[in-house]
């Protein structure tokens, strides 16, 4: 049975979410690699999985969207699945300090939720007033998804604007099938704090 190459995987994911700033999965950041003003948010028993610095609310200040991973306190404990990888948004205030304004514990899949392929988290990308979280996983049948959120000045929050879901069989990697979901046809206003990958269709006020 043919398996998809790493380059094919990268191309498949990149085609779904192309933005200037990105942080990829696979390597936890060491303390020296973490920006000084972000270190306070990396709490006990967590590691920084990914982060991107970008002007997330359009005020010309550098903000952060980042993902932490909760660690098992004991190696013998069961793997953490629910809420293992919370995504946070920290906004730069007038005094230059960061303020945590949004959190979602469902958008980023757990480290063991990718099937045979392994860790499904693919990348976090961001630029001015938007960010995207992407996943990739499966076995003989591979799947990928990407969730895009844009900043709403009116509502002063980040709302779901696009969901991409793709799949293909490893024997036919060039025959991927993709579904795109956008508002208001498929869902209404969904705040990043309320987003559930399993329950976004038909959700939100239109």
C-alpha positions, 0 to 999 in steps of 0.5 A: 500500500502506497503511503503519502510522502512528507512533501506531499503532506506539506503540499496538501496542507499548504494548499488549504491554509497559506498565510505569511506567519506560521508555526508548525507542529512536531517540536515543543519550544524550549524556554530560550525560544519563547518570547519573553512577554509570552513566557508568563502564559506558559503555566505549570505542567504545560509546554508551548506547542506553537505560536505566531505573532501578528496584528490580530485586531488591526491596531498595528500592535504585535499580538499572539495566537498560541497553543499550549499542551497540557502535560501528564503529571505522572507518566503512568497517567492516561493520555490527556484528550479533552482540552489537552491543547488550549488555543489562546489569543493575547492582545497587546495593550496600550501600555505594551503588556499582553492581555489574554482575551480568548481561549478555546479548548476544542479547536486543536486536536489531542496528540493521540487523535490522528490515527495511525499517522500520529499527531494530527496538529499540522500548523498554526498560521496568522497575519493581520486580523486572521488566523488558521489552525490546520490538522492532518491525519488518518491511515489508509484514508487520510484527512485534513481540515483547516479552520479560519477565523477573522477579526470582527471590529464590530463584535471585537472578536474572532469569528469563524469564516471558513472550514475546509475538510479534505480526504483521500486514499493513499493509493490515489493521493491526487484525488483528494475530495474537499468540502468548503463551509462558509457563512451564512450558508453553513453557519452563522456567527461563531466566536472562537471561544465557542467554536466546536469542530464537531458542532459548527454546522448550522450553529451561530446567529445568521 
